[in-house]
Amino acid sequence: ASSEEHWLSPLYQRESVYISLNLSGSDFKVIENYHREAEQILLEYGGRPNWGKHFYSNREYLRSQYPRWDDFALLMKEFDPDRLFSNPFLDRLFPFDV
């Protein structure tokens, strides 16, 4: 896919390929292990997760992949200082320490 200029897009400033890794079933542990292992392989190649899917990447890795990460965090702090539009997932990835 063509590159984009949206700061947190997986396509930010680079052409990319999408790989969908779907696995269904009732054994959550098997599914979780599958997704964790697959994500680790993709991260070795500079993969960026889909924000609409479940992923396990940590803040440090994501900051390394998105050059405007801290700029986005500053905008969050400016426009939502009380974290009204946040949740535990976003709080983990965007603590107000920038």
N, C-alpha and C positions, 0 to 999 in steps of 0.2 A: 504494500500500500504506500501511497505517496506520503511524504513528510507533512507535518502540520506545525503551526506556531502556537498551539495551546499548551501552556506550560506543563501541565500534568498529563498530557496525552501520551500514550505509548508510542505515538508517531512523532513526538516532538523533535524537530530538526533532524530527522533521519527516516529514510525509507525502511519499511519493516515488513515482516511476514507474520501473519497470524497463524497460530497453531492451537487448535481446540482439543483439549484433553478431557473428554467426557467419560465418566465411568459411573454406572448406576448399580444399585444393589442395596441390600439391607444391612450389610456389615460395615458400619461407619468406620471402624478402625482400619479395615482393608482399604477403603476408599480414601481415607485421610492419608495413610502411608503412601498410596499410589500418587496422590497429588503432591505431597511433600517431596517425594523422590523426583517426580517429573519436574517440579519447579526448580529444584536444585540443579538439575541438568541444564535447564533453560537459562538459569542465572549465570552459569559458567560462560555463556555466550552473550552476556549483556542483555538478557531478556527483561522486558518490562511487563508487569502484570496488567490484566484487564481490571479496571476499577469496579466493574460491575460483577466480578466473580470473586469467589473466596480465594485468598492467597495468604502466604505466610511470610513474605519478605519483611525484613525489619527496616526501621527508619534509616539506619546508616546506609544500607544498600540502596534504598530508594533515593536518598539524597545524592548518592554517587551517580545515579542514572538520570536525574532531572536537574539540569543546571540552574533552573529558576526555583528550586524547591524552597529555599529560604525566603525568596521574594513572595512566593505564595503564602508561606506561613505568616509573614509580616502583614499581608493583606487580610488574612483571617483574623489576626490580632486587632487590626484597625477596625474592621467592619463587624466583628462579632466578639468584642472584648469580654463579654459575659458567657461566651460559648453556648449561646442559646441554640445554635444550629449544629452543635457538635454531638458526639457520642463517644463511648469508650474506645472504639476503633480509631477514630480521628484524634482523640486525645493522646493515644499512644504514638501515633505517627507525627502529630504536630503539637508537641508541648510548647507552651509559650516561653521558650528560652532563647529565641533568636532575636 
